Amino acid sequence: MELTKNVYVGKENEIERGFPKGSIYVATDTGRLFIYDSAGVPFSYEQSTSGDIAGSYIIDWNKGVYWDLTMTANTTFVEINTPVAPNGKTIAIRLTGSFTATLPASWNIDLTSYDGAVDNLITVTSFGTDNHFGSFKAGS
């Protein structure tokens, strides 16, 4: 599964453009996440968590789908409550802060183009502990 081609970031009023089935759209002005289902119908999710983070940060897959986070020091992300196959879930993390983020290895995301001065979008779809599909988009 390749998510990189279907991840969009912009203003909520730009959502009228119509996105492909399976797309993920994050509205940077309102903090809402839209995921388009197989029929192309968007489902809207409110922001799950926001705030400053440092050291170690837990992503709890049961607590939401969207995080808006600012690193104030190097941060290692740890995940808990990943979906159990065959159930799946997609989460999105809007991340800023000029520090180093260490993501779970199972996400298979390369952050070499991460720029802490701008919004960065990380999306991960999980179908179980070792079955993740991740993407990263720097700058918005």
Secondary structure, DSSP 8 states (H G I E B T S, - for coil): ---GGGEEEE-GGGGGG---TT-EEEETTTTEEEEE-TTS-EEEE---EEEEEEEEEEEEGGG-SEEEEEEEEEEEEEEES---TT--EEEEEEEE-SS-EE--GGG----TT--TTS-EEEEEEESSTT-EEEEEEE--
